[in-house]
């Protein structure tokens, strides 16, 4: 089971927030080929959404998404 890391996501650019640095600070840089999981939840004016889980495989350097 992963660790909980609270906080606010960075400002979105073109609909996406880059959380690479936040993830690296909390868990370290994952090795190439490792699958990482991220759980997010919206908090708007006291209303809380259900958690959404997203995952991705870590690409080699120079590949799209790296």
N, C-alpha and C positions, 0 to 999 in steps of 0.2 A: 504494500500500500504506500502511496506517495505521501509527501508532506504537504500540509496546507500552508500556502503563502498568501496572505491578505494584501490587498492594495488596489489601486486604481490603474486601469490600463492606460497607456500613453494615448495621446490624441491620435485619432485615425487620419490617415492620408489615403485618399481614394478608396475609402471603405475598409481599410486594414490598419491594425495597430501592430507595430513591430515590438515584440516582447523578447527578442533575442537576448538583450542585455539583462533584463529582469530574470529570465529563466536561468541564464548562466550564473548570475549572482546567487540565486537560491539553490541550484542543484549542480552547478558545474557544467562544463561544456560536454554534451553527450558525444560518444564516439560515432563515427560514420557508420551508417547502417542500423543504428539503434532506433527503436520506435519510442517516441515521446508522446505523452498524453497530457492534455490540458483541459481542465474543467473551468468553465466560466458561468457567470450568472449576472443578469441585469439587475441593477438596483436603481429604481427611479422614484423619487419622492416618497420613499418609504415602502414602495411596492417591490417585491422580490420575485423574480422569474425562477423557474426550475433550472437546475444545473444542466449545462450542455457540455458534452465531452467531445473533444476534437483530438485527433492524433495525426502524426506524420512521421515518416522515416527520415532520418538525418541524411542529407545528400552529401556526396563527396565535394570537396572544395571546387568552386568554379561551375558547379551544376546549378540549374534553375532552383531557386528557393534557398540557396546557401548564402 
